[in-house]
Amino acid sequence: MAFEGLADRLQNTIQKIRGKGKVTEQDVKEMMREVRLALLEADVNFKVVKDFVKRVSERAVGQEVMKSLTPGQQVIKVVKEELTNLMGGEQSKIAVSNRPPTVIMMVGLQGAGKTTTTGKLANLLRKKNNRKPLLVAADIYRPAAIKQLETLGKQLSMPVFSLGDQVSPVEIAKQAIQKAKEDHHDYVLIDTAGRLHVDEALMDELKQVKEISQPDEIFLVVDAMTGQDAVNVAQSFNEQLGLTGVVLTKLDGDTRGGAALSVKAVTNTPIKFVGLGEKLDAIEAFHPERMASRILGMGDVLSLIEKAQDNVDQEKAKELEQKLKTMNFTFDDFLDQLGQVKKMGPLNEILGMLPGANKIKGLKDVQVDDKQIAHVEAIIQSMTRAERDNPDLINASRKKRIAKGSGRPIQEVNRLLKQFEDMKKMMKQMTNMSKGKGKKGGFKLPFM
């Protein structure tokens, strides 16, 4: 996950102060020294770090904290609120035009993932808002750019407006908007040209495209892995074009997070979306408060719920609930659930959204390999219908056959059968507890 190093440092720092019944100015001073180092190591802008530490320090030694019943918790609350404010305070939504189409101009340096992000954003707008976007290929200088956008359009079953690479981007934008009005498109996303660096020719052209298209939004796409350079690029584009939002790509990568924490403070331009992977649905709206919670190890339940609502079949969920109540849960149901979980995204990312997941012994170091899920699926698919419905039928010779059919060692077959049995026992305990029959003190998960 992004911010991993920063998250570890901050969580370790605030843990020292969490349960304190009394917090002194010296405690706050020592904590702020650690926070300052953590932010600088994460490549956060120096001035931003200085201002952040000052604000937190002033609030943390104030009356509201020092005289509260739980000063340690209050200091953490202050850190979370200031971290949220640093990233924009609240979600910044797309400005929708009163006279459709809403025009979004996508800008950025070459290599930041602008063309792919244009497709991802169009896909998100269609899926979330049930809208009809039009993709516009206005990058005529990079030969592969037009082809790339057309390929994305085919993958998404979405129209792409293109006039080739011999017509000026200004004319392309003009005709695209006219076409969008005629065909009643809700959104127009213009994929403009990028360079390897900010130059005068690029900016002049983008200004002309802006003038002819009158965009409702101008989104700068920046690679989060470039750290402080991403903020410098944002500043340059903002001065020339007047950005309305930033889209950070590769936030799932091995990034220190400095760009996400600096860009709003330095440019006063909100982060509107973040890219979290290669897939065309790996983009989501940026929520400063949720990101602050994740950085501080408090989880992100709201995003987890939204992912579940978007990807889980509600009818199947009701069927599963009924099966759990009657203890008729089979390997086929388990296979179905694996498929639904996979739709929600990488398991490491999902685990990171659970509150307190960072405190579960061993969980932080668990690397959930998606290949493991494929192995489990292969084992289950090598079972007969009768074996999936009744695993008790699986004796030694059947295990050998399943192992051979799935291409997995027999130990993995044994492990899966045991885990499935443990899971069923746990579900039975949960069902009993929900009926008021559970033993006092609750139960332990089989893998804890």
C-alpha positions as CSV (number, residue, x, y, z in Angstrom):
1,M,0.0,0.0,0.0
2,A,1.1,3.6,-0.5
3,F,2.3,5.4,2.6
4,E,3.5,2.1,4.1
5,G,6.7,3.5,5.6
6,L,5.0,6.7,6.7
7,A,2.1,4.7,8.2
8,D,4.5,2.5,10.2
9,R,6.4,5.4,11.6
10,L,3.3,7.5,12.5
11,Q,1.5,4.5,14.0
12,N,4.5,3.6,16.2
13,T,4.8,7.2,17.3
14,I,1.1,7.7,18.3
15,Q,1.0,4.3,19.9
16,K,3.4,5.6,22.6
17,I,1.0,8.4,23.5
18,R,-2.3,6.6,22.9
19,G,-3.1,5.3,26.5
20,K,-1.5,8.1,28.5
21,G,-3.6,9.5,31.3
22,K,-1.5,12.6,31.3
23,V,0.3,14.2,28.4
24,T,3.0,16.8,28.9
25,E,4.4,19.4,26.5
26,Q,7.6,17.3,26.4
27,D,5.6,14.2,25.3
28,V,4.1,16.3,22.5
29,K,7.5,17.7,21.6
30,E,9.0,14.3,21.3
31,M,6.1,13.0,19.3
32,M,6.3,15.9,16.9
33,R,10.0,15.3,16.3
34,E,9.1,11.7,15.2
35,V,6.2,12.9,13.1
36,R,8.4,15.5,11.4
37,L,11.1,12.9,10.5
38,A,8.4,10.5,9.2
39,L,6.9,13.2,6.9
40,L,10.3,14.3,5.6
41,E,11.3,10.7,4.9
42,A,8.0,10.3,3.0
43,D,9.2,13.2,0.7
44,V,6.6,15.7,1.9
45,N,7.4,19.3,1.1
46,F,9.6,20.9,3.8
47,K,7.4,23.9,4.3
48,V,4.3,21.7,4.4
49,V,5.9,19.6,7.2
50,K,6.8,22.7,9.2
51,D,3.3,24.2,9.0
52,F,1.7,20.8,9.8
53,V,3.9,20.2,12.9
54,K,3.3,23.7,14.1
55,R,-0.5,23.4,13.8
56,V,-0.6,20.0,15.6
57,S,1.7,21.2,18.3
58,E,-0.4,24.3,19.1
59,R,-3.6,22.2,19.3
60,A,-2.0,19.3,21.1
61,V,-0.8,21.5,24.1
62,G,-4.1,23.5,24.2
63,Q,-6.8,23.3,26.8
64,E,-9.0,20.9,24.9
65,V,-6.4,18.2,25.0
66,M,-4.5,18.7,28.3
67,K,-7.7,18.9,30.4
68,S,-9.5,16.1,28.6
69,L,-10.1,12.7,30.3
70,T,-8.2,10.9,27.6
71,P,-5.4,13.3,26.4
72,G,-3.6,10.6,24.5
73,Q,-6.6,9.9,22.4
74,Q,-7.2,13.6,21.9
75,V,-3.7,14.1,20.5
76,I,-4.3,11.3,18.0
77,K,-7.6,12.9,17.1
78,V,-5.8,16.2,16.4
79,V,-3.2,14.5,14.2
80,K,-5.9,12.8,12.2
81,E,-7.9,16.0,11.7
82,E,-4.8,18.0,10.6
83,L,-3.7,15.1,8.3
84,T,-7.2,15.2,6.8
85,N,-7.0,19.0,6.4
86,L,-3.6,18.7,4.8
87,M,-5.0,16.5,2.0
88,G,-8.0,18.8,1.4
89,G,-10.4,18.3,4.3
90,E,-13.2,16.7,2.4
91,Q,-13.9,14.9,-0.9
92,S,-13.8,17.2,-3.9
93,K,-16.4,16.1,-6.5
94,I,-16.5,16.7,-10.2
95,A,-18.2,20.0,-11.2
96,V,-21.1,18.9,-13.5
97,S,-22.2,21.4,-16.2
98,N,-25.7,22.7,-16.2
99,R,-25.6,22.4,-20.0
100,P,-24.2,19.0,-20.9
101,P,-21.8,17.7,-21.9
102,T,-19.4,18.3,-18.9
103,V,-16.0,18.7,-20.4
104,I,-12.9,17.3,-18.6
105,M,-9.5,18.2,-20.0
106,M,-6.8,15.6,-19.0
107,V,-3.3,17.1,-18.9
108,G,0.1,15.8,-17.7
109,L,3.7,14.9,-18.6
110,Q,4.4,11.9,-20.8
111,G,4.7,8.6,-18.9
112,A,2.4,9.6,-16.0
113,G,-0.4,7.3,-17.2
114,K,-2.7,10.0,-18.6
115,T,-4.2,8.1,-21.5
116,T,-5.0,5.0,-19.4
117,T,-6.3,7.3,-16.6
118,T,-8.6,9.0,-19.1
119,G,-10.2,5.6,-19.9
120,K,-10.4,4.6,-16.2
121,L,-12.1,7.8,-15.3
122,A,-14.6,7.5,-18.1
123,N,-15.4,3.9,-17.0
124,L,-15.9,5.1,-13.4
125,L,-18.2,7.9,-14.4
126,R,-20.3,5.5,-16.5
127,K,-20.5,2.9,-13.7
128,K,-21.0,5.2,-10.7
129,N,-23.3,7.8,-12.3
130,N,-24.8,5.8,-15.1
131,R,-23.5,8.4,-17.6
132,K,-22.5,8.3,-21.3
133,P,-18.9,9.5,-21.8
134,L,-17.0,10.3,-25.0
135,L,-13.3,9.8,-25.1
136,V,-11.3,12.3,-27.3
137,A,-7.9,11.4,-28.8
138,A,-6.2,14.9,-29.0
139,D,-2.6,13.7,-28.4
140,I,-1.4,13.8,-32.0
141,Y,2.3,13.8,-31.3
142,R,2.8,10.4,-29.7
143,P,2.0,7.9,-32.4
144,A,0.7,5.2,-30.0
145,A,-1.5,7.6,-28.0
146,I,-4.5,7.6,-30.4
147,K,-4.2,3.8,-30.9
148,Q,-4.0,3.3,-27.2
149,L,-7.1,5.3,-26.5
150,E,-9.0,3.5,-29.3
151,T,-8.0,0.2,-27.8
152,L,-9.2,1.3,-24.4
153,G,-12.5,2.4,-26.0
154,K,-13.0,-1.1,-27.5
155,Q,-12.2,-2.8,-24.1
156,L,-14.7,-0.5,-22.4
157,S,-17.3,-0.6,-25.2
158,M,-17.1,3.2,-25.2
159,P,-16.9,5.6,-28.2
160,V,-13.6,7.4,-29.1
161,F,-13.6,10.6,-31.2
162,S,-10.5,10.8,-33.4
163,L,-9.5,12.8,-36.5
164,G,-6.0,11.2,-36.8
165,D,-2.7,12.9,-36.2
166,Q,-2.9,15.4,-39.1
167,V,-5.6,17.7,-37.5
168,S,-4.7,20.2,-34.8
169,P,-5.7,19.3,-31.2
170,V,-7.7,22.5,-31.1
171,E,-9.9,21.5,-34.0
172,I,-10.2,18.0,-32.6
173,A,-11.5,19.3,-29.3
174,K,-13.9,21.7,-31.1
175,Q,-15.4,19.0,-33.3
176,A,-15.5,16.4,-30.5
177,I,-17.7,18.7,-28.3
178,Q,-20.1,19.3,-31.2
179,K,-20.3,15.6,-31.8
180,A,-21.0,15.0,-28.1
181,K,-23.9,17.5,-28.1
182,E,-25.4,15.8,-31.2
183,D,-25.1,12.3,-29.7
184,H,-26.2,13.4,-26.2
185,H,-23.1,12.5,-24.3
186,D,-22.9,13.5,-20.7
187,Y,-19.1,13.8,-20.4
188,V,-16.3,14.6,-22.8
189,L,-12.8,13.5,-21.7
190,I,-10.1,15.1,-23.8
191,D,-6.8,13.2,-23.7
192,T,-4.2,16.0,-24.5
193,A,-0.5,15.7,-25.4
194,G,2.2,15.4,-22.9
195,R,5.9,16.0,-23.0
196,L,8.9,14.6,-21.0
197,H,9.1,18.0,-19.3
198,V,7.1,21.2,-19.0
199,D,7.8,23.5,-22.0
200,E,6.4,26.6,-23.6
201,A,5.1,24.9,-26.8
202,L,3.1,22.4,-24.7
203,M,1.5,25.0,-22.5
204,D,0.6,27.3,-25.5
205,E,-1.2,24.4,-27.1
206,L,-3.0,23.4,-23.9
207,K,-4.1,27.0,-23.4
208,Q,-5.6,27.0,-26.9
209,V,-7.5,23.7,-26.3
210,K,-8.7,25.2,-23.0
211,E,-10.0,28.3,-24.8
212,I,-11.9,26.4,-27.4
213,S,-13.3,23.7,-25.2
214,Q,-14.1,25.8,-22.1
215,P,-13.6,22.8,-19.8
216,D,-15.6,22.4,-16.6
217,E,-12.6,20.5,-15.1
218,I,-8.8,20.4,-15.9
219,F,-7.3,17.4,-14.3
220,L,-3.5,17.0,-14.0
221,V,-2.4,13.3,-14.0
222,V,0.7,12.8,-12.0
223,D,2.7,9.7,-11.0
224,A,2.7,9.5,-7.2
225,M,6.0,7.6,-7.4
226,T,7.8,10.7,-8.5
227,G,7.4,12.2,-5.1
228,Q,8.3,15.8,-4.7
229,D,8.7,16.2,-8.5
230,A,5.0,15.5,-8.8
231,V,4.3,18.6,-6.7
232,N,6.6,20.8,-8.8
233,V,4.9,19.6,-12.0
234,A,1.5,20.4,-10.4
235,Q,2.7,23.9,-9.5
236,S,3.9,24.6,-13.1
237,F,0.6,23.3,-14.7
238,N,-1.5,25.2,-12.2
239,E,0.2,28.5,-12.8
240,Q,-0.3,28.2,-16.6
241,L,-3.7,26.5,-16.9
242,G,-5.5,26.9,-13.6
243,L,-6.0,23.3,-12.6
244,T,-9.2,22.2,-10.9
245,G,-8.0,18.8,-9.7
246,V,-5.2,16.3,-9.6
247,V,-5.3,12.5,-10.3
248,L,-2.5,10.6,-8.6
249,T,-1.6,7.4,-10.4
250,K,0.3,4.4,-9.0
251,L,-0.7,5.1,-5.4
252,D,-0.7,1.4,-4.9
253,G,3.0,1.2,-5.7
254,D,6.0,1.5,-3.5
255,T,5.5,5.2,-3.1
256,R,6.4,7.3,0.0
257,G,3.2,9.3,-0.3
258,G,4.8,12.8,-0.3
259,A,2.9,13.9,-3.4
260,A,-0.5,13.1,-1.9
261,L,0.3,15.0,1.3
262,S,2.0,18.0,-0.4
263,V,0.0,18.7,-3.6
264,K,-3.1,20.3,-2.0
265,A,-1.1,22.5,0.4
266,V,1.4,23.7,-2.2
267,T,-0.9,24.3,-5.2
268,N,-4.3,24.6,-3.4
269,T,-5.6,22.1,-6.0
270,P,-7.5,19.2,-4.6
271,I,-6.7,15.5,-5.3
272,K,-9.9,14.3,-7.0
273,F,-9.1,10.7,-7.9
274,V,-6.4,8.1,-7.3
275,G,-5.2,5.2,-9.5
276,L,-4.7,2.0,-7.5
277,G,-3.5,-0.6,-10.1
278,E,-3.4,-1.6,-13.7
279,K,-7.0,-2.8,-14.2
280,L,-9.5,-0.4,-15.9
281,D,-11.6,-0.3,-12.7
282,A,-8.6,0.5,-10.5
283,I,-9.5,4.1,-9.8
284,E,-11.5,5.7,-7.1
285,A,-12.5,9.1,-5.7
286,F,-10.1,10.5,-3.2
287,H,-11.4,10.9,0.4
288,P,-8.9,12.8,2.6
289,E,-10.5,11.6,5.9
290,R,-10.5,8.0,4.8
291,M,-6.9,8.2,3.7
292,A,-5.8,9.8,7.0
293,S,-7.6,6.9,8.8
294,R,-5.7,4.4,6.8
295,I,-2.3,6.1,7.3
296,L,-2.9,6.1,11.1
297,G,-4.0,2.4,11.1
298,M,-7.7,3.2,11.8
299,G,-8.9,1.4,8.7
300,D,-11.3,2.5,6.0
301,V,-14.6,0.8,6.6
302,L,-16.6,3.1,4.3
303,S,-14.5,2.4,1.3
304,L,-14.6,-1.3,2.1
305,I,-18.4,-1.2,2.2
306,E,-18.5,0.7,-1.1
307,K,-16.3,-1.9,-2.7
308,A,-18.6,-4.7,-1.4
309,Q,-21.7,-2.9,-2.7
310,D,-20.2,-2.4,-6.1
311,N,-18.9,-5.9,-6.5
312,V,-21.0,-8.3,-4.4
313,D,-24.1,-9.8,-5.9
314,Q,-26.9,-8.9,-3.4
315,E,-29.1,-11.9,-4.4
316,K,-26.2,-14.3,-3.9
317,A,-25.4,-12.7,-0.6
318,K,-29.0,-13.3,0.7
319,E,-28.8,-17.0,-0.5
320,L,-25.4,-17.3,1.3
321,E,-26.9,-15.9,4.5
322,Q,-29.7,-18.4,4.5
323,K,-27.2,-21.3,3.9
324,L,-25.1,-20.2,6.8
325,K,-28.1,-20.2,9.0
326,T,-29.0,-23.7,8.0
327,M,-25.4,-24.8,7.9
328,N,-25.7,-25.9,4.2
329,F,-22.5,-24.1,3.1
330,T,-20.6,-26.1,0.5
331,F,-17.4,-25.8,-1.4
332,D,-19.4,-24.5,-4.4
333,D,-20.6,-21.6,-2.2
334,F,-17.0,-21.1,-1.0
335,L,-15.8,-20.9,-4.7
336,D,-18.5,-18.4,-5.4
337,Q,-17.4,-16.2,-2.5
338,L,-13.8,-16.3,-3.7
339,G,-14.9,-15.0,-7.0
340,Q,-16.8,-12.1,-5.4
341,V,-13.9,-11.2,-3.1
342,K,-11.5,-11.2,-6.1
343,K,-13.7,-8.5,-7.8
344,M,-13.1,-6.2,-4.8
345,G,-9.4,-5.9,-5.6
346,P,-6.1,-7.2,-4.2
347,L,-6.6,-8.8,-0.8
348,N,-3.7,-6.9,0.8
349,E,-5.6,-3.7,0.0
350,I,-8.8,-5.0,1.5
351,L,-7.0,-6.1,4.7
352,G,-5.5,-2.6,5.0
353,M,-9.1,-1.2,5.2
354,L,-9.9,-3.2,8.3
355,P,-9.7,-1.1,11.5
356,G,-6.9,-2.4,13.7
357,A,-5.6,-4.8,11.1
358,N,-2.1,-3.4,11.6
359,K,-2.3,-4.6,15.2
360,I,-3.1,-8.2,14.5
361,K,0.0,-10.3,15.1
362,G,1.5,-11.5,11.9
363,L,-1.1,-10.0,9.6
364,K,1.1,-7.0,8.7
365,D,3.7,-9.3,7.3
366,V,1.3,-11.6,5.4
367,Q,1.7,-11.3,1.7
368,V,-1.5,-12.5,0.1
369,D,-0.6,-13.8,-3.3
370,D,-3.5,-13.9,-5.8
371,K,-2.0,-17.1,-7.1
372,Q,-2.9,-18.8,-3.8
373,I,-6.6,-18.1,-4.6
374,A,-6.1,-19.6,-8.0
375,H,-4.6,-22.7,-6.4
376,V,-7.6,-23.0,-4.0
377,E,-10.0,-22.7,-7.0
378,A,-8.1,-25.4,-8.9
379,I,-8.4,-27.8,-6.0
380,I,-12.1,-27.2,-5.6
381,Q,-12.7,-27.5,-9.3
382,S,-10.9,-30.9,-9.3
383,M,-13.6,-32.2,-6.8
384,T,-16.7,-34.0,-8.0
385,R,-20.1,-32.5,-7.4
386,A,-20.7,-34.9,-4.6
387,E,-17.4,-34.1,-2.9
388,R,-18.0,-30.4,-3.0
389,D,-21.4,-30.9,-1.3
390,N,-20.0,-33.4,1.2
391,P,-16.3,-33.1,1.9
392,D,-16.6,-36.1,4.3
393,L,-16.5,-38.3,1.3
394,I,-13.0,-37.3,0.5
395,N,-10.7,-40.2,1.6
396,A,-7.0,-40.8,0.9
397,S,-7.5,-42.1,-2.7
398,R,-9.8,-39.2,-3.6
399,K,-7.3,-36.7,-2.2
400,K,-4.6,-38.1,-4.5
401,R,-6.9,-37.8,-7.5
402,I,-7.8,-34.1,-6.5
403,A,-4.2,-33.3,-6.0
404,K,-3.2,-34.7,-9.4
405,G,-6.2,-33.0,-11.1
406,S,-5.3,-29.6,-9.7
407,G,-1.6,-29.9,-10.0
408,R,-1.2,-29.1,-6.3
409,P,0.6,-31.1,-3.6
410,I,-1.6,-33.3,-1.4
411,Q,-0.6,-31.2,1.6
412,E,-2.5,-28.3,0.1
413,V,-5.6,-30.4,-0.4
414,N,-5.4,-31.5,3.3
415,R,-4.9,-27.9,4.4
416,L,-7.9,-26.6,2.4
417,L,-10.1,-29.4,3.8
418,K,-9.1,-28.6,7.4
419,Q,-9.5,-24.8,6.9
420,F,-13.0,-25.4,5.4
421,E,-14.0,-27.5,8.4
422,D,-12.6,-24.9,10.8
423,M,-14.6,-22.2,9.0
424,K,-17.8,-24.2,9.2
425,K,-17.2,-24.6,13.0
426,M,-16.6,-20.9,13.3
427,M,-19.8,-20.1,11.4
428,K,-21.8,-22.5,13.6
429,Q,-20.4,-20.7,16.7
430,M,-21.3,-17.3,15.2
431,T,-24.8,-18.5,14.4
432,N,-25.3,-19.8,18.0
433,M,-24.0,-16.5,19.4
434,S,-26.5,-14.6,17.2
435,K,-29.2,-16.7,18.7
436,G,-28.0,-16.0,22.2
437,K,-26.5,-19.5,22.7
438,G,-22.9,-18.5,22.6
439,K,-20.6,-19.0,25.6
440,K,-19.7,-16.0,27.6
441,G,-16.4,-14.6,26.4
442,G,-17.0,-15.3,22.7
443,F,-14.8,-17.4,20.5
444,K,-11.5,-17.4,18.7
445,L,-11.0,-17.6,15.0
446,P,-9.4,-20.9,14.0
447,F,-6.3,-19.2,12.5
448,M,-5.6,-16.9,15.5
